[in-house]
Amino acid sequence: MTEKIEKQGLRKKMITLLNSISAEEKTAIEIKLEENLFRSSEWKSAKRIGVTLSQGFEWNTFGIIKKAWEEGKTVCAPKCVPEHKAMIFYDFTSMEQLEKGFYNLIEPKPAQTKKVGKTEIDLVLVPGLIFDEKGYRVGFGGGYYDRFLKDFPNRTVGLIYSKQVTSALPIEPFDIPVQKVITEKSE
């Protein structure tokens, strides 16, 4: 129970920090995050990329989606299935195939997109509020990504601001780390 309380405090603190970043600073950080992602071997070798559709204080993923399409990559995004606390990814080829869904998240419209099996996704960009140096993360508290990643066989990357990285986090048995954390300072 203390780990849950501690994670809630960490979430609140990080959301406050992220909301305090000016629009100009946010854009500058996002440009560097994208450059470092696009230089990574994980990006270069991926043919299909799974990405959460950002909003609010989250790091903008729409530039990443556009670049993936320009490079001929396939992009898929998750749709939440709340009754199972699960996610299903769908390929989409235009922003018109997206809508507000569960918890006001931007999600693919299943009738206009193609469902994708998790083994078909080469790289998943895993969102999170705080990551530690081993790739463990504190997300938004639903456990959707941990459930998805439990048997995900391919590459995972956390793309975040360096101030979102800490030396260690409270880890629970079901937490699944990402394989690589990329920041605006990554080489």
C-alpha positions in Angstrom: 0.0 0.0 0.0 2.8 2.4 0.8 4.2 1.9 -2.8 0.8 3.0 -4.2 0.8 6.1 -2.0 4.4 6.8 -2.9 3.7 6.4 -6.7 0.7 8.8 -6.4 2.9 11.4 -4.8 5.5 11.0 -7.5 2.9 11.3 -10.2 1.4 14.5 -8.8 4.9 16.1 -8.4 5.9 15.2 -12.0 2.6 16.4 -13.5 3.2 19.7 -11.7 6.7 19.9 -13.1 5.6 19.1 -16.7 2.7 21.6 -16.5 5.2 24.3 -15.5 7.3 24.0 -18.7 6.8 26.9 -21.1 5.5 26.2 -24.6 8.8 27.3 -26.1 10.9 25.1 -23.8 8.5 22.1 -24.4 8.9 22.5 -28.2 12.7 22.6 -27.9 12.8 19.5 -25.7 10.4 17.7 -28.2 12.7 18.5 -31.1 15.7 17.0 -29.3 13.7 13.9 -28.2 12.6 13.3 -31.8 16.2 13.7 -33.1 17.5 11.2 -30.6 14.8 8.7 -31.3 15.2 9.0 -35.1 19.0 8.3 -34.7 18.4 5.2 -32.6 18.9 1.7 -33.9 15.5 0.8 -32.5 13.8 3.4 -34.7 15.9 2.6 -37.8 15.1 -1.1 -37.7 11.4 -0.8 -36.9 8.9 -1.2 -39.7 5.8 -0.9 -37.5 5.8 1.5 -34.5 3.3 1.5 -31.6 2.7 5.0 -30.2 0.3 6.6 -27.7 -1.5 9.6 -29.1 -0.4 12.5 -26.9 -2.4 15.3 -25.4 -2.0 18.0 -22.8 1.3 18.1 -21.0 2.5 14.8 -22.6 5.4 15.0 -25.1 3.9 15.4 -28.5 3.9 12.2 -30.5 2.3 13.6 -33.7 5.7 14.7 -35.2 6.9 11.1 -34.6 3.9 9.7 -36.4 4.4 12.1 -39.3 8.1 11.2 -39.6 7.2 7.5 -39.5 4.8 7.9 -42.3 7.3 9.9 -44.3 9.8 7.0 -43.9 7.2 4.5 -45.0 6.8 3.0 -41.6 3.4 1.7 -40.4 2.0 3.4 -37.2 -0.4 1.8 -34.8 -1.9 3.2 -31.6 -3.7 1.6 -28.6 -7.4 1.5 -27.9 -8.2 0.7 -24.3 -10.5 -2.1 -23.4 -11.5 -1.0 -19.8 -13.5 -4.1 -18.9 -10.3 -6.2 -19.3 -7.8 -3.3 -18.4 -6.2 -4.2 -21.8 -5.1 -2.4 -24.9 -5.5 -3.4 -28.6 -3.3 -1.7 -31.2 -4.7 -0.6 -34.5 -2.8 0.6 -37.6 -4.0 4.0 -38.8 -3.0 6.0 -41.9 -4.7 9.4 -41.2 -5.7 11.6 -38.3 -9.3 11.3 -39.4 -9.2 7.6 -38.2 -8.9 8.8 -34.6 -11.4 9.8 -32.0 -11.8 10.6 -28.3 -12.4 7.4 -26.4 -11.9 6.0 -22.9 -11.0 8.7 -20.4 -11.0 11.2 -23.3 -7.9 9.6 -24.8 -7.3 9.9 -28.5 -7.7 6.4 -29.9 -8.1 4.7 -33.3 -11.6 4.1 -34.7 -11.8 0.3 -34.9 -14.2 0.3 -37.9 -11.7 2.4 -39.9 -8.4 0.8 -38.9 -6.7 -2.6 -38.8 -6.2 -4.5 -35.6 -2.6 -5.5 -35.0 -1.3 -8.5 -33.0 1.5 -7.6 -30.5 4.1 -9.7 -32.3 3.6 -7.6 -35.4 4.8 -4.4 -33.7 8.5 -3.9 -33.9 8.9 -1.0 -31.5 6.5 0.4 -28.8 7.1 3.9 -27.5 6.0 3.5 -23.9 4.6 6.5 -22.1 5.4 7.3 -18.5 5.7 10.1 -16.0 8.9 9.0 -14.4 11.5 6.3 -15.4 14.4 5.0 -13.5 17.8 4.1 -14.9 16.8 0.4 -15.3 13.7 1.3 -17.5 11.1 0.9 -14.8 8.4 3.5 -14.9 5.6 5.2 -13.1 2.8 5.7 -15.6 -0.7 7.0 -15.1 -1.8 4.2 -12.8 -4.0 2.0 -14.9 -1.5 -0.8 -15.4 -2.5 -1.0 -19.1 1.0 -0.9 -20.5 2.4 -3.3 -17.9 -0.2 -5.9 -18.9 0.5 -5.3 -22.6 4.3 -5.5 -22.2 4.2 -8.7 -20.0 4.6 -10.9 -23.1 5.6 -8.3 -25.7 8.5 -9.9 -27.6 10.0 -6.8 -29.4 11.7 -3.5 -28.6 10.4 -0.9 -26.1 11.6 2.6 -25.6 10.6 5.3 -23.1 10.9 8.8 -24.6 11.2 11.4 -21.9 12.7 14.6 -20.5 15.9 14.1 -18.5 14.2 15.6 -15.4 11.8 12.6 -15.6 14.6 10.2 -14.9 15.4 9.1 -11.4 17.9 6.7 -9.9 15.3 4.3 -8.5 11.6 3.8 -8.2 9.3 1.6 -6.0 9.0 -1.5 -8.1 6.0 -3.9 -7.9 6.1 -7.5 -9.2 3.9 -6.7 -12.2 6.0 -3.7 -13.4 7.7 -4.3 -16.7 10.7 -2.1 -17.6 11.4 -0.6 -21.1 14.6 -1.7 -22.8 15.8 1.8 -23.4 15.2 5.3 -22.2 15.8 8.1 -24.6 16.0 11.7 -23.3 16.8 15.1 -25.0 20.4 14.5 -23.7 20.8 11.0 -25.1 23.7 10.4 -27.4 
